[in-house]
Amino acid sequence: MTPSSGAVVNVVDPDANHVADLAAAARLDAAADAPVGREIAADVSTPYAPAPVIIDPRRRSQWPSVRELWAHRELLYYLAWRDLKVRYKQTVLGVMWTVALPLVTALVFTVFIGRVARVQSGTLPYTLLAYSGLLPWNFFSAAVSGSAMSLVGSANLITKVYFPRTIVPAAQIAARLVDYAISYIVLALMMAWYHVAPSWNLLMLVPLTVLATVCALAFGLWVAAVNVRYR
């Protein structure tokens, strides 16, 4: 007989784990008959089976809870740190790839656009100009690409425990911010090599980074949801 919502299940068994399994099964059966979107609360004489919560999609667009995201901030840090450890397991290769990708692209632009097409770059060396312009784009592209596959790649974690799903794509973007910072260290070295002094225009780097991060998060969340729906 399937117990209804609020039913009391009395199980007599010396094995506590078996009792917990039976109690959990009873709760799941009750959840199937309960109205959508309500918690299923059943008095089961065991502390090992907390009341499950049914999670349903919202019927309309709604901003994520800032309080809930703040409460799970440590999970955001852990997921970002896990992604960095996986990509930088071989530290030299990881850092070299982060530096080499925009640098090689800037050199290609310098040869074909600066030398062949003879596009003027003003008083700045074309390599420095191309490299500085590629950094925000590479960050945005890598952040959106990582966010697009983040929910699918974390399916095992998502289906086992509840937490704000927004954290998974956000962790990918946070990890890409580390690569972004490393690339700017290389840019500072290039400015010293070409004897280019920084100006007050460097302060625009802060709003540029914030804008790129917000745009990457917005577009990454949308692409991640589409990827889950139509994959």
ChimeraX commands (.cxc) that place a marker at each C-alpha (Angstrom):
marker #1 position 0.00,0.00,0.00 radius 0.5
marker #1 position 1.35,3.40,-0.95 radius 0.5
marker #1 position 1.39,5.80,2.02 radius 0.5
marker #1 position -0.14,9.21,1.49 radius 0.5
marker #1 position 1.22,12.58,2.57 radius 0.5
marker #1 position 1.45,12.83,6.36 radius 0.5
marker #1 position 1.29,9.05,6.86 radius 0.5
marker #1 position 3.11,7.40,9.78 radius 0.5
marker #1 position 5.26,4.46,8.78 radius 0.5
marker #1 position 6.09,2.04,11.59 radius 0.5
marker #1 position 8.99,-0.26,10.75 radius 0.5
marker #1 position 10.45,-2.75,13.16 radius 0.5
marker #1 position 13.83,-3.93,12.08 radius 0.5
marker #1 position 17.09,-4.27,13.99 radius 0.5
marker #1 position 19.06,-2.96,11.07 radius 0.5
marker #1 position 19.00,0.86,11.21 radius 0.5
marker #1 position 20.16,1.24,7.62 radius 0.5
marker #1 position 17.36,-0.94,6.36 radius 0.5
marker #1 position 14.89,1.15,8.35 radius 0.5
marker #1 position 16.24,4.32,6.77 radius 0.5
marker #1 position 15.96,2.81,3.28 radius 0.5
marker #1 position 12.35,1.81,3.82 radius 0.5
marker #1 position 11.51,5.21,5.24 radius 0.5
marker #1 position 13.11,6.98,2.29 radius 0.5
marker #1 position 11.15,4.77,-0.12 radius 0.5
marker #1 position 7.93,5.61,1.69 radius 0.5
marker #1 position 8.67,9.31,1.39 radius 0.5
marker #1 position 9.33,9.04,-2.33 radius 0.5
marker #1 position 6.02,7.24,-2.83 radius 0.5
marker #1 position 4.26,9.98,-0.90 radius 0.5
marker #1 position 6.00,12.61,-3.00 radius 0.5
marker #1 position 4.57,11.07,-6.18 radius 0.5
marker #1 position 1.00,11.62,-4.93 radius 0.5
marker #1 position 1.55,15.09,-3.45 radius 0.5
marker #1 position 0.73,18.42,-5.16 radius 0.5
marker #1 position 3.54,19.89,-7.24 radius 0.5
marker #1 position 5.82,22.36,-5.53 radius 0.5
marker #1 position 5.07,21.35,-1.92 radius 0.5
marker #1 position 7.32,19.72,0.62 radius 0.5
marker #1 position 6.52,16.17,1.65 radius 0.5
marker #1 position 6.59,15.89,5.44 radius 0.5
marker #1 position 6.13,12.45,6.98 radius 0.5
marker #1 position 6.66,11.39,10.55 radius 0.5
marker #1 position 9.08,8.52,10.32 radius 0.5
marker #1 position 10.66,7.26,13.48 radius 0.5
marker #1 position 14.25,7.63,12.26 radius 0.5
marker #1 position 16.62,10.62,12.11 radius 0.5
marker #1 position 18.29,9.35,8.93 radius 0.5
marker #1 position 15.59,10.36,6.44 radius 0.5
marker #1 position 14.95,14.13,6.29 radius 0.5
marker #1 position 11.89,15.39,4.45 radius 0.5
marker #1 position 12.63,15.71,0.71 radius 0.5
marker #1 position 11.91,18.92,-1.18 radius 0.5
marker #1 position 10.44,18.82,-4.68 radius 0.5
marker #1 position 12.20,21.33,-6.95 radius 0.5
marker #1 position 10.08,22.55,-9.85 radius 0.5
marker #1 position 10.96,25.13,-12.54 radius 0.5
marker #1 position 9.45,28.54,-12.04 radius 0.5
marker #1 position 6.59,29.50,-14.32 radius 0.5
marker #1 position 8.04,32.94,-14.97 radius 0.5
marker #1 position 11.41,34.62,-15.10 radius 0.5
marker #1 position 12.81,35.52,-11.72 radius 0.5
marker #1 position 16.12,36.81,-10.47 radius 0.5
marker #1 position 18.17,34.32,-8.45 radius 0.5
marker #1 position 18.19,34.82,-4.71 radius 0.5
marker #1 position 21.23,36.85,-3.70 radius 0.5
marker #1 position 20.97,35.54,-0.14 radius 0.5
marker #1 position 21.02,31.96,-1.41 radius 0.5
marker #1 position 23.99,32.61,-3.65 radius 0.5
marker #1 position 25.87,34.23,-0.78 radius 0.5
marker #1 position 25.14,31.27,1.47 radius 0.5
marker #1 position 26.79,28.98,-1.12 radius 0.5
marker #1 position 29.80,31.21,-1.81 radius 0.5
marker #1 position 32.21,28.57,-0.50 radius 0.5
marker #1 position 30.93,26.15,-3.13 radius 0.5
marker #1 position 31.68,28.74,-5.81 radius 0.5
marker #1 position 35.25,28.99,-4.53 radius 0.5
marker #1 position 35.63,25.22,-4.39 radius 0.5
marker #1 position 34.35,24.63,-7.94 radius 0.5
marker #1 position 36.56,27.38,-9.36 radius 0.5
marker #1 position 39.57,26.02,-7.49 radius 0.5
marker #1 position 38.80,22.49,-8.74 radius 0.5
marker #1 position 38.72,23.70,-12.33 radius 0.5
marker #1 position 42.04,25.49,-11.91 radius 0.5
marker #1 position 43.65,22.41,-10.37 radius 0.5
marker #1 position 42.47,20.22,-13.25 radius 0.5
marker #1 position 43.69,22.61,-15.93 radius 0.5
marker #1 position 46.94,23.43,-14.12 radius 0.5
marker #1 position 47.76,19.92,-12.99 radius 0.5
marker #1 position 50.87,20.27,-15.09 radius 0.5
marker #1 position 51.59,23.81,-13.98 radius 0.5
marker #1 position 54.11,24.77,-16.67 radius 0.5
marker #1 position 51.89,23.65,-19.54 radius 0.5
marker #1 position 48.82,25.35,-18.10 radius 0.5
marker #1 position 50.46,28.74,-17.58 radius 0.5
marker #1 position 52.33,28.56,-20.87 radius 0.5
marker #1 position 49.10,27.87,-22.76 radius 0.5
marker #1 position 47.38,30.80,-21.07 radius 0.5
marker #1 position 50.22,33.10,-22.14 radius 0.5
marker #1 position 50.94,31.58,-25.54 radius 0.5
marker #1 position 47.43,31.64,-27.00 radius 0.5
marker #1 position 46.92,35.43,-27.08 radius 0.5
marker #1 position 50.60,36.04,-27.74 radius 0.5
marker #1 position 50.72,33.82,-30.83 radius 0.5
marker #1 position 47.48,35.35,-32.10 radius 0.5
marker #1 position 48.92,38.84,-31.62 radius 0.5
marker #1 position 52.04,37.85,-33.58 radius 0.5
marker #1 position 49.90,36.52,-36.43 radius 0.5
marker #1 position 47.94,39.79,-36.49 radius 0.5
marker #1 position 51.19,41.73,-36.48 radius 0.5
marker #1 position 52.54,39.86,-39.51 radius 0.5
marker #1 position 49.42,39.82,-41.67 radius 0.5
marker #1 position 47.72,43.05,-40.62 radius 0.5
marker #1 position 50.58,45.20,-39.38 radius 0.5
marker #1 position 53.23,44.22,-41.94 radius 0.5
marker #1 position 51.34,42.89,-44.97 radius 0.5
marker #1 position 48.23,45.09,-44.85 radius 0.5
marker #1 position 50.24,47.93,-43.28 radius 0.5
marker #1 position 47.51,48.97,-40.86 radius 0.5
marker #1 position 48.77,51.82,-38.72 radius 0.5
marker #1 position 48.72,51.52,-34.92 radius 0.5
marker #1 position 49.66,55.09,-34.07 radius 0.5
marker #1 position 52.51,55.49,-31.61 radius 0.5
marker #1 position 52.10,52.01,-30.14 radius 0.5
marker #1 position 53.81,48.89,-31.49 radius 0.5
marker #1 position 51.23,46.79,-33.32 radius 0.5
marker #1 position 52.07,43.66,-31.33 radius 0.5
marker #1 position 51.31,45.44,-28.06 radius 0.5
marker #1 position 48.11,46.91,-29.49 radius 0.5
marker #1 position 46.88,43.54,-30.79 radius 0.5
marker #1 position 47.78,41.68,-27.60 radius 0.5
marker #1 position 45.98,44.16,-25.34 radius 0.5
marker #1 position 42.88,44.01,-27.54 radius 0.5
marker #1 position 42.81,40.21,-27.61 radius 0.5
marker #1 position 42.82,39.78,-23.83 radius 0.5
marker #1 position 39.17,40.77,-23.15 radius 0.5
marker #1 position 37.96,38.80,-26.16 radius 0.5
marker #1 position 39.87,35.65,-25.17 radius 0.5
marker #1 position 38.49,35.92,-21.65 radius 0.5
marker #1 position 34.91,36.32,-22.89 radius 0.5
marker #1 position 35.23,33.47,-25.39 radius 0.5
marker #1 position 36.78,31.05,-22.90 radius 0.5
marker #1 position 34.27,31.98,-20.18 radius 0.5
marker #1 position 31.25,31.41,-22.42 radius 0.5
marker #1 position 32.67,28.14,-23.78 radius 0.5
marker #1 position 33.35,26.83,-20.27 radius 0.5
marker #1 position 29.94,27.92,-19.01 radius 0.5
marker #1 position 28.15,26.24,-21.92 radius 0.5
marker #1 position 29.39,22.80,-20.89 radius 0.5
marker #1 position 29.43,23.36,-17.14 radius 0.5
marker #1 position 25.93,22.10,-16.30 radius 0.5
marker #1 position 26.28,19.00,-18.48 radius 0.5
marker #1 position 29.71,18.26,-17.05 radius 0.5
marker #1 position 28.46,18.59,-13.47 radius 0.5
marker #1 position 25.33,16.47,-13.94 radius 0.5
marker #1 position 26.36,13.96,-11.27 radius 0.5
marker #1 position 26.74,16.71,-8.68 radius 0.5
marker #1 position 23.56,18.55,-9.67 radius 0.5
marker #1 position 21.34,15.46,-9.45 radius 0.5
marker #1 position 22.57,14.47,-5.98 radius 0.5
marker #1 position 22.42,17.65,-3.91 radius 0.5
marker #1 position 20.59,20.96,-4.11 radius 0.5
marker #1 position 22.43,24.23,-4.56 radius 0.5
marker #1 position 21.87,27.27,-6.81 radius 0.5
marker #1 position 22.61,26.09,-10.35 radius 0.5
marker #1 position 23.94,29.54,-11.23 radius 0.5
marker #1 position 27.06,28.73,-9.23 radius 0.5
marker #1 position 28.29,26.13,-11.74 radius 0.5
marker #1 position 28.67,28.50,-14.74 radius 0.5
marker #1 position 29.84,31.28,-12.42 radius 0.5
marker #1 position 32.66,29.06,-11.16 radius 0.5
marker #1 position 33.86,28.56,-14.73 radius 0.5
marker #1 position 33.97,32.32,-15.25 radius 0.5
marker #1 position 35.80,32.84,-11.96 radius 0.5
marker #1 position 38.46,30.36,-13.05 radius 0.5
marker #1 position 38.89,32.20,-16.35 radius 0.5
marker #1 position 39.44,35.43,-14.43 radius 0.5
marker #1 position 42.66,33.91,-13.09 radius 0.5
marker #1 position 43.88,33.32,-16.65 radius 0.5
marker #1 position 42.83,36.86,-17.47 radius 0.5
marker #1 position 44.96,38.25,-14.63 radius 0.5
marker #1 position 47.99,36.19,-15.69 radius 0.5
marker #1 position 47.69,37.54,-19.23 radius 0.5
marker #1 position 47.83,41.11,-17.94 radius 0.5
marker #1 position 51.06,40.33,-16.11 radius 0.5
marker #1 position 52.52,39.40,-19.51 radius 0.5
marker #1 position 51.09,42.65,-20.93 radius 0.5
marker #1 position 52.93,44.62,-18.25 radius 0.5
marker #1 position 56.18,42.88,-19.21 radius 0.5
marker #1 position 55.58,43.69,-22.87 radius 0.5
marker #1 position 54.96,47.35,-22.02 radius 0.5
marker #1 position 58.29,47.42,-20.19 radius 0.5
marker #1 position 59.99,45.75,-23.19 radius 0.5
marker #1 position 58.63,48.33,-25.64 radius 0.5
marker #1 position 59.23,51.20,-23.18 radius 0.5
marker #1 position 55.55,52.16,-23.07 radius 0.5
marker #1 position 54.59,53.95,-19.86 radius 0.5
marker #1 position 51.12,53.36,-18.38 radius 0.5
marker #1 position 48.68,56.27,-18.41 radius 0.5
marker #1 position 45.46,57.14,-16.62 radius 0.5
marker #1 position 43.61,55.23,-19.32 radius 0.5
marker #1 position 44.66,52.10,-17.47 radius 0.5
marker #1 position 41.88,52.82,-14.97 radius 0.5
marker #1 position 39.37,51.84,-17.65 radius 0.5
marker #1 position 40.55,48.27,-17.15 radius 0.5
marker #1 position 38.30,47.95,-14.08 radius 0.5
marker #1 position 34.96,48.76,-15.77 radius 0.5
marker #1 position 36.07,46.80,-18.84 radius 0.5
marker #1 position 36.68,43.70,-16.72 radius 0.5
marker #1 position 33.36,44.09,-14.89 radius 0.5
marker #1 position 31.49,44.53,-18.18 radius 0.5
marker #1 position 33.17,41.52,-19.78 radius 0.5
marker #1 position 32.44,39.38,-16.70 radius 0.5
marker #1 position 28.76,40.35,-16.55 radius 0.5
marker #1 position 28.29,39.78,-20.28 radius 0.5
marker #1 position 30.06,36.41,-20.09 radius 0.5
marker #1 position 27.89,35.34,-17.15 radius 0.5
marker #1 position 24.66,36.42,-18.84 radius 0.5
marker #1 position 25.44,34.78,-22.16 radius 0.5
marker #1 position 27.00,31.73,-20.48 radius 0.5
marker #1 position 23.89,31.07,-18.37 radius 0.5
marker #1 position 21.70,31.20,-21.45 radius 0.5
marker #1 position 23.96,28.93,-23.51 radius 0.5
marker #1 position 24.29,26.46,-20.62 radius 0.5
marker #1 position 20.49,26.20,-20.29 radius 0.5
marker #1 position 20.06,25.75,-24.04 radius 0.5
marker #1 position 22.79,23.10,-24.05 radius 0.5
marker #1 position 21.01,21.13,-21.30 radius 0.5
marker #1 position 17.63,21.43,-23.02 radius 0.5
marker #1 position 18.63,20.49,-26.58 radius 0.5
marker #1 position 21.76,18.38,-26.09 radius 0.5
marker link #1:1,2 radius 0.2
marker link #1:2,3 radius 0.2
marker link #1:3,4 radius 0.2
marker link #1:4,5 radius 0.2
marker link #1:5,6 radius 0.2
marker link #1:6,7 radius 0.2
marker link #1:7,8 radius 0.2
marker link #1:8,9 radius 0.2
marker link #1:9,10 radius 0.2
marker link #1:10,11 radius 0.2
marker link #1:11,12 radius 0.2
marker link #1:12,13 radius 0.2
marker link #1:13,14 radius 0.2
marker link #1:14,15 radius 0.2
marker link #1:15,16 radius 0.2
marker link #1:16,17 radius 0.2
marker link #1:17,18 radius 0.2
marker link #1:18,19 radius 0.2
marker link #1:19,20 radius 0.2
marker link #1:20,21 radius 0.2
marker link #1:21,22 radius 0.2
marker link #1:22,23 radius 0.2
marker link #1:23,24 radius 0.2
marker link #1:24,25 radius 0.2
marker link #1:25,26 radius 0.2
marker link #1:26,27 radius 0.2
marker link #1:27,28 radius 0.2
marker link #1:28,29 radius 0.2
marker link #1:29,30 radius 0.2
marker link #1:30,31 radius 0.2
marker link #1:31,32 radius 0.2
marker link #1:32,33 radius 0.2
marker link #1:33,34 radius 0.2
marker link #1:34,35 radius 0.2
marker link #1:35,36 radius 0.2
marker link #1:36,37 radius 0.2
marker link #1:37,38 radius 0.2
marker link #1:38,39 radius 0.2
marker link #1:39,40 radius 0.2
marker link #1:40,41 radius 0.2
marker link #1:41,42 radius 0.2
marker link #1:42,43 radius 0.2
marker link #1:43,44 radius 0.2
marker link #1:44,45 radius 0.2
marker link #1:45,46 radius 0.2
marker link #1:46,47 radius 0.2
marker link #1:47,48 radius 0.2
marker link #1:48,49 radius 0.2
marker link #1:49,50 radius 0.2
marker link #1:50,51 radius 0.2
marker link #1:51,52 radius 0.2
marker link #1:52,53 radius 0.2
marker link #1:53,54 radius 0.2
marker link #1:54,55 radius 0.2
marker link #1:55,56 radius 0.2
marker link #1:56,57 radius 0.2
marker link #1:57,58 radius 0.2
marker link #1:58,59 radius 0.2
marker link #1:59,60 radius 0.2
marker link #1:60,61 radius 0.2
marker link #1:61,62 radius 0.2
marker link #1:62,63 radius 0.2
marker link #1:63,64 radius 0.2
marker link #1:64,65 radius 0.2
marker link #1:65,66 radius 0.2
marker link #1:66,67 radius 0.2
marker link #1:67,68 radius 0.2
marker link #1:68,69 radius 0.2
marker link #1:69,70 radius 0.2
marker link #1:70,71 radius 0.2
marker link #1:71,72 radius 0.2
marker link #1:72,73 radius 0.2
marker link #1:73,74 radius 0.2
marker link #1:74,75 radius 0.2
marker link #1:75,76 radius 0.2
marker link #1:76,77 radius 0.2
marker link #1:77,78 radius 0.2
marker link #1:78,79 radius 0.2
marker link #1:79,80 radius 0.2
marker link #1:80,81 radius 0.2
marker link #1:81,82 radius 0.2
marker link #1:82,83 radius 0.2
marker link #1:83,84 radius 0.2
marker link #1:84,85 radius 0.2
marker link #1:85,86 radius 0.2
marker link #1:86,87 radius 0.2
marker link #1:87,88 radius 0.2
marker link #1:88,89 radius 0.2
marker link #1:89,90 radius 0.2
marker link #1:90,91 radius 0.2
marker link #1:91,92 radius 0.2
marker link #1:92,93 radius 0.2
marker link #1:93,94 radius 0.2
marker link #1:94,95 radius 0.2
marker link #1:95,96 radius 0.2
marker link #1:96,97 radius 0.2
marker link #1:97,98 radius 0.2
marker link #1:98,99 radius 0.2
marker link #1:99,100 radius 0.2
marker link #1:100,101 radius 0.2
marker link #1:101,102 radius 0.2
marker link #1:102,103 radius 0.2
marker link #1:103,104 radius 0.2
marker link #1:104,105 radius 0.2
marker link #1:105,106 radius 0.2
marker link #1:106,107 radius 0.2
marker link #1:107,108 radius 0.2
marker link #1:108,109 radius 0.2
marker link #1:109,110 radius 0.2
marker link #1:110,111 radius 0.2
marker link #1:111,112 radius 0.2
marker link #1:112,113 radius 0.2
marker link #1:113,114 radius 0.2
marker link #1:114,115 radius 0.2
marker link #1:115,116 radius 0.2
marker link #1:116,117 radius 0.2
marker link #1:117,118 radius 0.2
marker link #1:118,119 radius 0.2
marker link #1:119,120 radius 0.2
marker link #1:120,121 radius 0.2
marker link #1:121,122 radius 0.2
marker link #1:122,123 radius 0.2
marker link #1:123,124 radius 0.2
marker link #1:124,125 radius 0.2
marker link #1:125,126 radius 0.2
marker link #1:126,127 radius 0.2
marker link #1:127,128 radius 0.2
marker link #1:128,129 radius 0.2
marker link #1:129,130 radius 0.2
marker link #1:130,131 radius 0.2
marker link #1:131,132 radius 0.2
marker link #1:132,133 radius 0.2
marker link #1:133,134 radius 0.2
marker link #1:134,135 radius 0.2
marker link #1:135,136 radius 0.2
marker link #1:136,137 radius 0.2
marker link #1:137,138 radius 0.2
marker link #1:138,139 radius 0.2
marker link #1:139,140 radius 0.2
marker link #1:140,141 radius 0.2
marker link #1:141,142 radius 0.2
marker link #1:142,143 radius 0.2
marker link #1:143,144 radius 0.2
marker link #1:144,145 radius 0.2
marker link #1:145,146 radius 0.2
marker link #1:146,147 radius 0.2
marker link #1:147,148 radius 0.2
marker link #1:148,149 radius 0.2
marker link #1:149,150 radius 0.2
marker link #1:150,151 radius 0.2
marker link #1:151,152 radius 0.2
marker link #1:152,153 radius 0.2
marker link #1:153,154 radius 0.2
marker link #1:154,155 radius 0.2
marker link #1:155,156 radius 0.2
marker link #1:156,157 radius 0.2
marker link #1:157,158 radius 0.2
marker link #1:158,159 radius 0.2
marker link #1:159,160 radius 0.2
marker link #1:160,161 radius 0.2
marker link #1:161,162 radius 0.2
marker link #1:162,163 radius 0.2
marker link #1:163,164 radius 0.2
marker link #1:164,165 radius 0.2
marker link #1:165,166 radius 0.2
marker link #1:166,167 radius 0.2
marker link #1:167,168 radius 0.2
marker link #1:168,169 radius 0.2
marker link #1:169,170 radius 0.2
marker link #1:170,171 radius 0.2
marker link #1:171,172 radius 0.2
marker link #1:172,173 radius 0.2
marker link #1:173,174 radius 0.2
marker link #1:174,175 radius 0.2
marker link #1:175,176 radius 0.2
marker link #1:176,177 radius 0.2
marker link #1:177,178 radius 0.2
marker link #1:178,179 radius 0.2
marker link #1:179,180 radius 0.2
marker link #1:180,181 radius 0.2
marker link #1:181,182 radius 0.2
marker link #1:182,183 radius 0.2
marker link #1:183,184 radius 0.2
marker link #1:184,185 radius 0.2
marker link #1:185,186 radius 0.2
marker link #1:186,187 radius 0.2
marker link #1:187,188 radius 0.2
marker link #1:188,189 radius 0.2
marker link #1:189,190 radius 0.2
marker link #1:190,191 radius 0.2
marker link #1:191,192 radius 0.2
marker link #1:192,193 radius 0.2
marker link #1:193,194 radius 0.2
marker link #1:194,195 radius 0.2
marker link #1:195,196 radius 0.2
marker link #1:196,197 radius 0.2
marker link #1:197,198 radius 0.2
marker link #1:198,199 radius 0.2
marker link #1:199,200 radius 0.2
marker link #1:200,201 radius 0.2
marker link #1:201,202 radius 0.2
marker link #1:202,203 radius 0.2
marker link #1:203,204 radius 0.2
marker link #1:204,205 radius 0.2
marker link #1:205,206 radius 0.2
marker link #1:206,207 radius 0.2
marker link #1:207,208 radius 0.2
marker link #1:208,209 radius 0.2
marker link #1:209,210 radius 0.2
marker link #1:210,211 radius 0.2
marker link #1:211,212 radius 0.2
marker link #1:212,213 radius 0.2
marker link #1:213,214 radius 0.2
marker link #1:214,215 radius 0.2
marker link #1:215,216 radius 0.2
marker link #1:216,217 radius 0.2
marker link #1:217,218 radius 0.2
marker link #1:218,219 radius 0.2
marker link #1:219,220 radius 0.2
marker link #1:220,221 radius 0.2
marker link #1:221,222 radius 0.2
marker link #1:222,223 radius 0.2
marker link #1:223,224 radius 0.2
marker link #1:224,225 radius 0.2
marker link #1:225,226 radius 0.2
marker link #1:226,227 radius 0.2
marker link #1:227,228 radius 0.2
marker link #1:228,229 radius 0.2
marker link #1:229,230 radius 0.2
marker link #1:230,231 radius 0.2
view
